[in-house]
Amino acid sequence: MRGSSLLVAAYAAAALVSPVASAAPAFAAEDNPQGFGAGASYVFEATVTGYANGSDGGAVGTTTATGTQTHWGTVAADWGMFPPGTRLQIEGFEDVVFVVEDRGSGVHGQLIDVWFTEYEAARAFGTQKRLVAVLPP
């Protein structure tokens, strides 16, 4: 990894924000015309998908990449942008604080994969564009 890339990754991990070079529009929470993400340090539009235990034919288990058990509030994300422990609020689920506890081979960039208790719920959720707020630790 080049020095500048390492610096960007370190900044993202320390500040819990996405690197400046993100492809999706980003804005400070106070500049959000829809009022979503009050108290957040960063709000962006993400591709949000769903997954469930065994949804890939059995390889997705109950233990996340961080060693926790899957539960409502678990999300998989690109750890280069959203390190484990990053707290997120997802538009449409404002009453839930999601925590990055997992990752996946297909989870890159500003894609957030929400864990659902049932495979059919994850499948029905599909792929959506939603606002996501990065919350303070």
Secondary structure as UniProt FT lines:
FT   HELIX           3..15
FT   TURN            20..21
FT   STRAND          26..27
FT   HELIX           29..31
FT   TURN            33..34
FT   TURN            36..39
FT   STRAND          42..51
FT   TURN            53..56
FT   TURN            65..66
FT   TURN            72..73
FT   STRAND          74..76
FT   TURN            79..81
FT   TURN            84..85
FT   STRAND          87..90
FT   TURN            91..92
FT   TURN            94..95
FT   STRAND          98..102
FT   TURN            105..106
FT   STRAND          111..115
FT   HELIX           119..125
FT   STRAND          127..135
//
